[in-house]
Amino acid sequence: MKASPSPVLALKQLVSRLQRENSKIQELLASLSFALRSFNNLNQFFELIPLITSRVTEADAAALILFRSDGQIRLEQLHCHASEQCPNIRSALETATRTLAESLAMLAEEQAKSQQSVEDTPDQRNQTDDRRYMEESLDRQLSIRLPNDIAYHGTAILVKDSQMAERGRLYIFSQNPDYEWTETRQQLIQVIADQTAVAIANDELAIKLRDRQRLDRELEIGAEIQKRLLPHQCPDIQGLALAATCKTASWVGGDYYDFIPITYGLADKTALADGRWGIAIGDVMGKGVPAGLIMTMTRGMLRAEALNGHRPSRILQHLNRAMQPDLENSHRFVTLFYSEYNPQTHLLSYSNAAHLPPLLWQEETQTVRRLDTYGMLIGLDAGSQYQEAEVRLQRGDTLIYYTDGITEADDPKGDRYQEERLAEALADACRQNLDPTAIQDYIFDQVDEFIGPNGHIGDDMTLIVLQITD
């Protein structure tokens, strides 16, 4: 029988564990502070909020809900560890926000019809009433719709000097019956909520200070840069059929994709087609000339690294280490998925730097799987390490690379297209035995139908379709 540790040893182990947990919390909060100083894209910052919140509070899930100035209420981001309860939590949040938004719309309509007396101070009163109403109603909706074994706690995101002081709520969820909403956890979530409020205020200030004429000029130059950098056509690669398109939301896009011949410099076109090829897709945070310059730098350095014969993970590591000082100074970062395909072996090796993982339709099993590895944004930390994996492709397999403009496309209700719908569209197209060009058109048609005839593209949409033919 194993002996129990002595009281002194147990105390030392407890102190050591607490020190490790405190160090982990400090690192997470430091990362959030760094992101607040560095991220120009507010959506990228929002993606970190639930992740860090759930970790520092040791919760199963965390959600960020925002109250828009136009009266819309939406679930901005959800991070969930409890996979079996994730659908229930998401469903409760989406239903609660939609119900509250409808109630607020009816309340605003009733207030507009009613007469206000001279003594009333409607702006001040309505702001206070709306804040209390949103807090109570949203919490009440969650209480009704969440399973009984899921506890939740929330805190307000308050932006000073704003027409609507409360701009959202930050929630945590736990299935653990012993989970305690301690003062320390309350303080931690309040720190994150305060930094979120600062990010929102900074973003609104940046919008107000934007110089429209200068922006137009940047967009014009950036559009020309991007046009010259993206491939004019897909290459001929043995055993592959390819299609690729980039649809920009405005003049200048932040998306990037490329096909890189590893046997670069060979005059024999047959040998070039038979050799290994690098296939990359990425997203430069931000728009305009700065994003175009970063794309230029990324493209050139990635091509140089690919020609050195390194593995995909080593290429991303070198690229991140070389670009980090410049990206840190520019306060912009890059997500990048890099893969290398060998037509002789049908092996696809890949590594991911925080980009959306490609989806692979496997003809043999008639299923879709994600190709993903762990890796941080390019430029965030010079010491980041990148994992690598590989998959052997077979005849009939189809792989799509894409950017978040597709999965984050909104329908008129504010719902997003999301990865699940994209995977279903890929599976439907493959079951119809469509070629890459037809698959690409089918997916874009599905997204357009989801957005609706009066919708608009909110972000760049890039799609690469790769199909094994031999």
N, C-alpha and C positions, 0 to 999 in steps of 0.2 A: 504493500500500500504506500502510495507516494505521500511523503511528509509535507505538512503545511508549512509555508514560509514563516520565519520568525516575524514578530511585530515590527522590529526595526527594518527588516528587509522589505516587508510589505509597505511600510511607510515610505521608504526610499523609492520603491517602484511606483507608488501613487504620486509622489512628488515629481518623479521623472516623467510620468504620463501627462500630468498637468502641465509641465513645462513644454512638452512636445505639442500638446493641444494649443497652448497659448501662443507658441511660436507659429503654428499653422494658421491661427486666426490672424496674427499680425501680418503674415505674408499675404493672406487673402485680401485683407483690408488695404495693404500697401499696393497690391495689384489693382484694386479698384481705384485708389487715389491716382495711380499712374495713368490708368485708362481715362479718368476724368480730365487730367491735364493734357492727354495726348490725342484722344479720339475726336475727330471732327464729325464723324458720322454718328448721330445720336442713336440710331438703331443698333449699331455695333455695341455701344455702351449698354443699351437696354438688355442685350443678350447676356451680359455678364451678371446683371443684378440678381435674378432668381438663383443662378448657379452659386454665387458667392453667399447669398442669404441662406440657402439651405445648408451650406457647409458650415458656416460660422455658428448657426443656431442648432446644428445637428438634427434638422428636420428631414422628413421624407420627401417633401416637395416645397417649392416656393413659386409664387406667381406675382407678376407685376401687372396691375390694372391702371390704365390711364383715363382721366377725364379730359376730353378734348374741349377746346374753346368753342367749337360749334355744337356742343351738346352731346356728342357721341361718347359712349363708354365702351372700351374694348379691352379684351385680354391681350396685352402686348407680348408677354413672354411667359412661358411656364417651363420650369425645370423639375423633373420628377425622378426620384430614385425608386419609388415603390411601383414597379412596372405593372403589377396586377391591379392597382388602384388608379393608375394614370388616366385611363379613359373616364372613370367616374369623376375624378377631380376636374379634368378638362371640361367634361359635359356640364358639371355643376357651375363652373366659372362662366362658361359661354352663355348658358341659359340665364344665369343671374344677371350678368351685364346687359344682355339683350332685353330682359324683362324690365330692369331698372331704366334703361334708355327709353323704352316705350312709355313708362310711367312718367318720366321727366318731361317727355315731349307733350304728353296730355296735360300735365300740370302747367307747363309754360303757356300752352294754348288757353287754358282757363284763366291764368293770371292776366294774359293779354286782353281778354274780354272784360275783365273786372275793372272797376274804377278805383283809382288810388286817391285818398284824401290828401290835402295840402300838407297836413302835419306829418304824414308818413315819410320815411326815408327809404324808398324802395330799393335802391342799389345796395345799401348796407344790409337791410333786412333780408332781401332775397338771397344775397351771398351767404349769410349765416344760415338761413333756413335751408338752402340748397345743400350746403355742406353737411348739416346734421341729417337731412333727409337721405342723402347719398350714403353716408356712413351706416345709418341704421337700416336702410332698405337693403343695401348690398349684404351686410352681415346677416340679416334676416333671411334673404334669399339663399345664401350659402347654408345656413342652418337647416333649411327645409330640404335642400337638394343634395347635400353631402351624405354619404352613408354614416350611420350612427357611430361607427368605430373610428372615424377620422375626426380628430380635433384640429381646430384652426385658430390662428391669432393674426391680427392685422394692425397696421399702423398707417397713419396718413402721410402723404407726400405733399408738403406745404411749400409753395413758392411765394416769397414776399414780393410786394409791389406788383401784384398781378390782379386782373379783374376777377379771377376765380382763384382764391388762395389755395384751396386743395386741388391738386392736379392729378391725384391718383391715390392708390392704396397698395401696400406691399403686404402680402399674406404668406404665412408658412402653414404647412399641414403635417400632421404626424399621426401614425397608427399606433404608436407605442403607448400603452395605457399608463406607463410610468413617466411619460414625458411631462416636464414641468416648465411652465412659462416663467422662468426665473427673471430676476431683475437684470442680471448680466445679459441674458438673451434679448430682453427688451431694449437694453441700451445698444446692443450690437445692431439690431434691426433698425433702430432709430438713426444710427450713424449712416447706415446704407441708404435709408430713406432721405436723409439730409443731403447726401452726395448726389442722389438722383435728382432732387429738387434743384441743386446747383447746376447740374448738367442741362436740365430743361431751361432754366433761366439763361444760361450762357448761350444755348442754341437760339432762343428767341432774340437775344441781343444781337447775335451774329447776323440773323436774318434782317433785322432792322438796319444794321450798318452796311449791308451789302451795297456795293456800288454797281448799279445795273449796267451802266455803259461799259465799265471795265469788264464785267462778267461776260457781256455779249462778245467782246473782243477775244476773251480767253476761250469761249466756246468755239468761236470760229477757227482759231488756231489749233485748239485741241482736236477738233473734228478732222482737220487735215492730217494731223499726226496719227490719229487712230486709223484713219483710212489707209495710210501707207504701211502701218505696222501689221495689221491683221492679214492672214493669208488670202490671196486673191482667189485661190481655188484649192481643193483638196488634192493631195499628192496621190500618185499611183503606188500602192503598196501591195505586194504579193499576198493573195488570199484574203484581201480586205475590200469592202465597199464602204465608202465614207460620205458623210454629208455634214456640213457645218454652217451655222448662221449666227450672226450677232445682230440683235435688234436693240438699238439704243433708245432710251426714254427721251432724250433730248439731243442736241447737236453732238455733244461729247459723251461718250460712255466710259465707264470705269472697268469694263470687262476686258479680258485678254484670253486668247487661245492661240495655240501654235502647233505645227507639225515640224519636228526637227529630225532630219536625216543623220543618224549616227555615223554613217559611212560618208560623211560630208567631204566633197572634193573629188569623188570618183566621176570620171567622164562617162562611164558605161551606165546608161539609164537602167538596164536590166539588173545590173549589180546593185544599183541604188535602191530599186524596188524590192530586191530580195533581202537587203540588209535590215538592221534594227532601226526602229523609229521611236523617237520620243514624242509623246502626245501630252500637251499641257493645257490646263485651263486655270484661270485665276481671276481675281477681282481686286482692283486697286481701290482702296477706300477714298472716296471723294470724287470730284469731277473737275473739269477745267484743265488748264495748262499744267498745273502741278501733277495731276493724275496722269496726264499724257507723258510727262517727263519720266515719271516713275515707271510707267509701262515700258518706255523706251529702255530704261536702265534694266528692268527685269528681263525683258526679251533678250538683250545683248548678253547679259551675264548668264542667263539660263542656257542659251545656246553654246556659250563658251564652256560652261561646266559639262554639258552633255557630251561634247566632243572629247572630253578627257577620259571617257570610259568608266566613270564612277557609277556606283549603284544609285538608284533614285533617292534613297535616304541620305546618302552622303552628298548628293547634289544639293538637296534642300538645306542640309546643314551648312555647306560651304556658302550657298547663296544667302542664307540668313546671316551668317557671320560677316560676310562682305558688305551686305546692304544695311545692316542694323544701324551703324552710326548715321548714315545719310537719312534713313527713314525716321529715326528718332528725332533728328533735327527738323524734319519737315512735318512731324506729327501725323504721319500717314503710314499705313501698313498694308500688307498684301496677303490675301489668302491664295493658296496655290496647290493644285493637285498635279503631280508629275508622274507619268507612267512611261514605261519603255516596252515596246512590243517586238518580239522576235518572230518573224514569219516562218522561220525554219522549225521552231519548237512549239509555236503557238502559245508561248509563255508571255504573260503580261505581268511585269513587275511594277510596283507602284508605292508611292509614299505621299502623305497628305499633310499640308500645313494649314489646318483649320478650315479647309474649303469643304463645301457640300460634297459628300461622297457620291461618286457615280453609281448608277444602277445597272446591274447586269441581268439580262434575260438569258436563262440557261435553257436551251431548246430541249435537252434530254429530260429534265425534270419539270419543265413548263412552269418555272418559278422565277421570281425576281429577288436578287440579293444585293446588298450594299457592299461596295468596296471602300473600306475605310481603314486608316491607321491613326495612331495618336501623333499629334504635332501641333505646335503653337503657330500663331501668325508670323509671317516673315517680317522681321524688324522689331518684334516686341522684346525679345531677350536674346542676346548674342550667344548665350550658352545653351539654347534649346536643342534637344535631341529629337530625332525623327525616326519613327518606326517604319518598317518596310514589310510588304507581303507580296505574294504572287499568286496567280491563278492561271490554270491552263485552259485556254478557250477552245471550243469545239465548233465544228461546222454548224451554222444556224444560230449560234450565240449572238446576241446583240447587246452592245454597251452604249449607254448615253452619259456624257459629261454635260453638266449644266451649271448655271449660276442662280443666285437667289431671286433674281427678278421673276423667274418662273414660279417657284414654290411660294413666294410671298405676294403673288398677284392677288388683288382683292376683288371680290364680287360686290354687287350693290349693297349687300347686307354687312359688308366689312369682314366677311370670312375669307381666309386665305386658301389658295389652291393646295398647298402643302405637298409633302413628299408622297403621301399615300395615294393621292389622286394621280400624281405623275407616274408612279409605279403601275397603277391600274391602266393608264393610257398606254404605257409601254407594252404591257402584257397584251392588251387588246390589239395593238398594232402588229405585234409579233405573231399572234395567233392568226392574223389575216395574211401572214407571209408577205408583208410589205417590205420594200427595199428601203435603205437608209433615207433617201430623199422623201419618199412617201411617209415614212415614220416621222420624220422631222415636221412635215406639213401637218400630219395628223395631230401631233402633240400641240403645235402652235394653234391649230384650229380648236382643240379642246380647251386651251387656255383662253383663247378669244371668246369662246362660248361661255366660259365661266365668268369672265370679266363683264360680259354683257355688251350690247351695242353702244351704250353711252359711257362705257368705262374707258379708262386710259391706262397706259403703261406707266407704272410708278417707278420702275427701275429697269436697268438694262437686262435683256434676256439673251443669253448665249446658250446654244445647244450644239453638241457634237454627237453624231450617231456613227457608231462603228459596228460593222457586221462581218462575221466570219463567213466567207463564201467557199473556201477550200480547206 
